[in-house]
């Protein structure tokens, strides 16, 4: 099992979710976060106001998937979240040692 973690622009969430649904992804966690990457120190325009970039609003998506789904999930997120502009985000893939569905006690792939 793997944990796919993606940092994306907030307005791309619906597109990412729509891209993941046909792959059989049944759940994901979304967290509002702030951060910066290469755009640090640049002046940005956000909702009509110009400001110096310190931290930009982003979303962190976390999805636990079976090993055989990882490539499709990463490709779907990358395709749906891409704007070809700086700040599109990053995707990380981490190993998951164990998973358990609390309600039923199912473990590992069955818990996903």
C-alpha positions in Angstrom: 0.0 0.0 0.0 1.1 3.6 -0.6 0.0 7.0 0.6 -0.2 9.5 -2.2 0.2 13.0 -0.9 -0.4 16.0 -3.2 -0.1 19.7 -2.7 -2.3 21.5 -5.2 -3.9 24.9 -5.9 -7.3 25.1 -4.1 -9.3 25.8 -7.3 -8.1 22.5 -8.8 -9.7 20.3 -6.1 -12.9 19.4 -8.0 -11.0 18.5 -11.2 -8.7 16.3 -9.2 -11.6 14.6 -7.4 -13.3 14.1 -10.8 -10.1 12.5 -12.3 -9.8 10.1 -9.3 -13.4 8.9 -9.2 -13.2 6.7 -12.4 -10.1 5.0 -11.0 -12.1 3.6 -8.1 -10.6 5.9 -5.4 -13.2 5.7 -2.7 -11.9 8.2 -0.2 -9.4 11.0 0.3 -8.5 13.5 2.9 -8.2 17.2 2.1 -6.4 19.7 4.4 -6.1 23.5 3.9 -2.4 24.4 4.1 -0.2 27.3 3.3 3.3 27.2 1.7 5.7 28.5 -0.9 8.1 27.1 -3.4 9.9 28.8 -6.2 7.5 31.7 -6.2 8.8 32.9 -2.9 9.6 36.6 -2.9 7.5 37.4 -6.0 4.7 39.8 -6.2 1.4 38.0 -6.9 -2.1 39.1 -7.7 -4.7 37.2 -5.8 -8.4 38.1 -6.1 -7.5 41.5 -7.6 -5.1 42.5 -4.8 -1.3 42.7 -5.3 0.8 41.4 -2.4 4.3 40.1 -1.6 4.3 36.3 -1.5 5.1 34.8 1.9 2.8 31.8 2.1 0.1 30.9 -0.5 -3.0 29.0 0.2 -2.8 25.4 -1.0 -4.6 22.1 -0.4 -3.0 18.9 0.7 -4.7 15.7 -0.5 -3.9 12.4 1.0 -5.0 9.1 -0.6 -4.2 5.6 0.5 -4.1 3.2 -2.5 -3.1 -0.3 -3.4 0.4 -0.6 -5.0 -1.1 -1.4 -8.4 -3.1 1.9 -8.4 -0.2 4.3 -7.6 0.8 5.2 -11.2 -2.7 5.8 -12.3 -3.5 7.9 -9.3 -0.3 10.0 -9.6 -1.0 10.6 -13.4 -4.6 11.5 -12.7 -3.6 14.1 -10.0 -0.8 15.5 -12.1 -3.1 15.9 -15.2 -6.0 17.4 -13.3 -3.9 19.8 -11.2 -1.6 21.1 -13.9 -2.0 24.7 -15.0 1.6 25.0 -16.5 2.2 27.9 -14.2 4.5 28.2 -11.2 3.0 26.9 -8.0 1.1 23.9 -9.4 2.3 21.8 -6.5 4.0 18.5 -5.8 3.1 14.8 -5.4 4.8 12.5 -2.9 4.4 8.7 -2.7 5.1 7.1 0.7 5.0 3.5 1.9 2.1 2.5 4.2 3.0 -0.3 6.5 -0.5 -1.1 7.8 -4.1 0.2 7.5 -7.2 -0.7 9.5 -10.8 0.3 9.1 -11.9 1.0 12.6 -15.6 0.1 12.2 -15.1 -3.4 10.7 -11.6 -4.3 11.7 -10.6 -4.9 8.1 -6.9 -4.5 7.5 -4.5 -3.5 4.7 -6.0 -3.5 1.2 -9.4 -4.5 2.4 -9.4 -1.4 4.7 -8.9 1.0 1.8 
